[in-house]
Amino acid sequence: MSLFKSIVSALALLVAPLATLSPAAFAQGTKVVTMDTARVLAESAAGQDIQQKIATIGSTMATELEPQRLTVESGFQEVAPITEGKTPQQLEADMAADPALAQKVALYANNLQRYQAGMQRANQELELTRRAAFVEFRKALQPVVQSVFETSGADLLLEREEVIYAAASLDVTDQIIAKMNEVAPTVDVVRQTLPQQGQAE
């Protein structure tokens, strides 16, 4: 499951308390409405605001890693012609006979390892940032869903993705998006960071 789908599924859970209804209620003319959580996330101003802010944070992370990337690229260009086509055994023998070569290869390997670790850390922090942002989105969306649901006079709200068929007139997604745009057009997105190595968690 993609991260987007998992987030949509988590957001959809917020309507679960509204969907509790006894079978007997259906026999009494239950009014049902639906909402498309994926659309709310993709089309609302808040959802788009989150995506834009996360993209900006991602770009900042990439900029921070650019010096390391350039160092690795430079090291590769220096080492590659010397090591190309050689077996590990041949390279090991060459480095044993040439301390300068051994130093170049070791420096390149160390820089590459640091860059890869930095990339992994950035990806983890960006995912944490994304998840934290959608927690805030859910907090903002909950009262909006509740308000639209109550205004609709419905007895039951269902996630559109889980319904095989429903008339378009039953869908309240547009109302939810409009209300969300009115009361919560933006969401705070705070860059999350992992503890530095050796720092207490």
N, C-alpha and C positions, 0 to 999 in steps of 0.2 A: 504494500500500500504506500502510495506517495505521501510525502509530508503534507501536501495541500489537502489530499483526501482525508488524512488522519485528523487534520485540524478541522475540516468541515464536519467530520463525524463527531468530534468532540463538541463543536459548537451546536450541532444538532441535538445533543443531549440536554441542552438548556430548555428545550420545549417538552422534554419528557414529563415533568410535573404537570403540564397542561393537558397531557394526553391520557390521563387516568380517567377511565369512564367504565361504568358497569355495563354488561350486555343489555340489561333491562332498559338503560337509557336510550339505546338505539331504537327500541320498539316505540319510544315516545316521541319520535321525530327529531332526532339529534341533528344539529347543524354542524357540519364539518368544514373547516378551511385548511388550506395547505400553505406551506412556505418553502422556498428553495434557498437553503442556507448558502449553497455555493454561489448563487447569484448575488445574495446580500454581500458576501465577502468580496466578490469580484467587482460589483457595480456600485456599491455604496462609496461615498466620499471617504469614509473612515477606512474601508478596506483598501482603497487605492492609495490613501495616505500612508498606510502601513507598508504596502509594497514599495512605495517610492522611498520611504525613509530607510527601509531595510536594504534596498539597492544602494543607497548613498553610503550606508555604513559598510556594506560589502566593498564598495569602491575605495573607501578610506583604508580598509584593511589591506587591499591589494596594493595601494600606494605605499603603505608602511612596509610591505614586504618587497617592494621593487628593488631597493638597493641589494638585498640578499639575492634576488633572482639574477640581477646583472652580474654579481660576483660569481655566482655559479656558472652562468653562461660564459663569462670570460675564462674561468678555470677550465671549462669543458673544451673551449676552443684551443686552449694551450696544451691540454693533456691528450685530447683525442688523436691528433696526428702521430703522437709518440706511441700510443697504446693500441691503435687500430690494427686488427687482424692478429693480435698476439693472444696466445692461450694464457690462462692464469699462471701456469708454470713458467712460461717465457717472461711474462711481466714481472713475476716475483724474482726471477733470476736477474732481470735488467735492473730492478730497483735495488737488489742486493749489491750489484756492481756499481750503481750510480746513486749515491746518497741524495743528490740534487733532484733526480727524477722521483725518488721515493718520497722526498719532501713535497714535491708538487702534487703527486697523486694523493698523498695523505691529506694535504690542505684542501684539495678539491673534494675528496670524500667527506671531510669534516664539514665544509661549507654546504655541500649538498644535503647532508643529514640535518643540519641546522635549518636549512630552508624548508625541507620536507616537514620537519617538526613544526615550524612556524605556520605552514600551510594547514596542517592538520588542526593545530590549535585555533587558527582563524575560522576554519570551517565549523568547528565545534562551538565556538563563541557565537558565530552567526546563527547557527541553529538555535542555540539557547536564547539569543536575542529575538528571533522570530517567534519562538514559542511564548516567551514572556509578553511580546506585543499582542499575540492573539488571546492571551489571558485577559489583557486589558480590553481588547475588542469584545470579548464575551461579556465582560462586566458591563460595558456600555450597551450591548445589544439586548441583554436580558430584560430590562425595564421597557425597552421599545417593543419587544415581542409581546410582553405582557399587556401593554397599553393597546396595541393594535388588536390583539386577540379579544380583549374585553370590549373594545369598541365595535368589533365585528358582530358581537352577540352570538358567537359560535359556542358550542359545547366541547368541541374537540379540535385541536390543531395537530396536523400531521406533517412530517417532513416529506416534501414533494418527491424526493428521490426514492422513497420507500413505497410510494403509491403507484400501482400499475396504471391506473387511469383516473383522472379527475377533470371535471369541467374547468375551463380557464377562469370562469367567474368565481370559483372557490379559492383561487390563489390570492393570497394577501401579500405576496413578496414585494410588489410595487409600493404598497402602503408602508411596509416595514422599511424599505430603502428610503422612501421620502421622509419618514419620521426620523430615521437614523441620521439622514443628512441635515435635518433641522436641529436635532438636539445634541448630536455628537459627530460633527463632520471630520474631526481629527482624533487621533489616539496617540498618547505618549509612547514613544519607542525609545527605550533606554538600552544602550549597548551593554551587553552582558560580558563579563570577563571571567576566565578561569583563574584559580589561585596560581601564583607563580610557583615554580618548582621549589620545594622546601618550605613553602608557606603553609601554615596550618589552614585546613579547610573548615 
